[in-house]
């Protein structure tokens, strides 16, 4: 399903929707989620919500598909950033200035084992990260970010990634293209790369995007190459080596 929309400056934008195939080989319509250890309860709860929000999926304790949540771990770290100038080091300046900022980083991992009659058990693993930070303060009464909120965000990210293995959601891709570029230019090569990506020819898209970058090295062109690589990873596509 394709749509052409929006014009931003000298760029048009195209977008399309892709349906992703699940990595699990059997259709999942009813599923039970079980935490195998207390540390996995937050992830199991988040996974229950994630799967329950997927179209056509019902989460029920007596479901034939059993999802066992295991190997859970998470880590929260808080960093206090301090910036200031020091009299005597600033060419004799007598003015002292300091500001502070808290930064919170969360990392987590988890795995699921899916079991159902007539299907070989399968295991899926994932990791995720999340960050939060305060603004800069010069008053000294700054408080660290709330860890629980960041942990909820981390569990949601882990759960959504695990749920995608069983019942992936459609994904919308948006790309900028150039109207009426000169043939053979970097802009034309970029447009050709987008056209290849939209039809699933990701190796060809990467090849053309790299040619576009070689013809006109710029941050936007490199961003597109990286977006293509993420697209390939998202759909389980193994790109050929350059």
Secondary structure, DSSP 8 states (H G I E B T S, - for coil): -EEEEEEETTEEEEEEEE----SSSS--SEEEEEESSGGGHHHHHHHHHHHHTSTT-EE-TT-SEEEEEEEEEEEEEEEEEEEEE-TTTSTT----EEEEEEEEEEEEEEEEEEEETTEEEEEEEEEEEEEEE---BSSS------HHHHHHHHHHHHHHHHHHHHH---EEEEEEEETT--TTSHHHHHHHHHHHHHTT-HHHHHHHHHHHHHHS--HHHHHHHHHHHHHHHHTT------
